[in-house]
C-alpha cells in the first residue's frame, strides 16, 4: 500500500467529496510505479444522471487509464447508476457504481471480494488505515 501524509481535510460537503479527497488520492497514486487496472474507492462514482461523484472525477483525472469502482454504504439521492449489492448476512446493500467498467461487472466483482461481512476486507482495512493515520498539521513540525 501507499501512504500519503497530508494536512487535515476540509469539512465534508454533500456532493463535493471529491474536492476534499481527490488531491490526496492523486498524490498517493503518483507514488505507485504504475497505475493498477482497477481502483476501488469507498465513495460513489456517480451521484445521478450526469452528476459526477468522487469516482468519476478520479477516472477523469486519470484520463480513463484505469477503471474506478465505487462502493458506498448509503445511497445518494438520485444515484440511479448505483447497483445494490448484498454481502454476507447483511440485509443492507452496498451501492456499487463504476467508470471504465460495466456497472453489472463491477457489482459482480464487489459481490465476490474477500470477506464474510457487508464491507469487503480490503475496504474495511483501507478505512481503518485512514482513520488511524496521524493527521499532519502545518503547525506541528
Beta strands, then each sheet from edge to edge (+ up, - down):
strand 1: 38-41
strand 2: 46-48
strand 3: 51-52
strand 4: 67-72
strand 5: 83-85
strand 6: 94-99
sheet 1: 1+ 4+ 6- 5+
sheet 2: 2+ 3-
end
